[in-house]
C-alpha cells in the first residue's frame, strides 16, 4: 500500500469511526480533523511513532475488536494515542516515551466533542488514551485491555520486525548519546519483563511468550553493548 492509498484508507477509517461514535458534524469537518491528525503522525521527526505505527495499532484493534464493548471508541483512542509528540533530546523522554498521553487525551476529548461526539464517548476516548501512560488497564476493562495490547503488539513481532522497530526508535532519539539511550532502553525492557503480564486481553495473551523472548534478547544485547562501552578508555578532553 502506497502513501496515498494508506492516507485514503485512513481517512475513510477515521470517518467511519467518528460516525460510529456518534459524530454529528458534516463530513468535510470530520475529515479536516482527521487530516490534521494524519499531519501530526506524518511529521518528519517521527521515525517510529508515525503513520505506519498508527496503521499497525488500528489493525491490531480490528484483530481484537470482538473483545471490545465500544470498538469505535477504541479506534479513536488509537488515532489520538500519539497525537501530541513531545520529542526532546534528554534521556528522560527515551525512558518514558515522547508521546504526551495527557495532552493527547485532552486533545481527543476537545476535538471529538467539537465534532458532536456525545460527551460520555468523548470522555471515554480521553480516558483510554490517558491509560496508555502506564499500559495498565483496570481489571475488567476490555476496551482498555485491547488498546494497550494493540499498542504493544509490536513487542511480539518477528525478530526482523523487532529489529526494525529498535532501529526506528534509535533514529527517533538520535540526539541522545548512545550510553544514555541504552540505559534508558534497559530500564524500559526490565520494567516490561518484571510485569506479571504484558498483554491483558484474552487474544493478546497469545503474544506474551514472543514478546518476552524479544525483550530478553534485547536486554542481553544492551548489557553486552554497555559492557563494551564501559571498557572503552575515557575520551581525552584535550584531544
Order of alpha helices (4+ residues) and beta strands (2+ residues): alpha-alpha-alpha-alpha-alpha-alpha-alpha-alpha-alpha-alpha-alpha
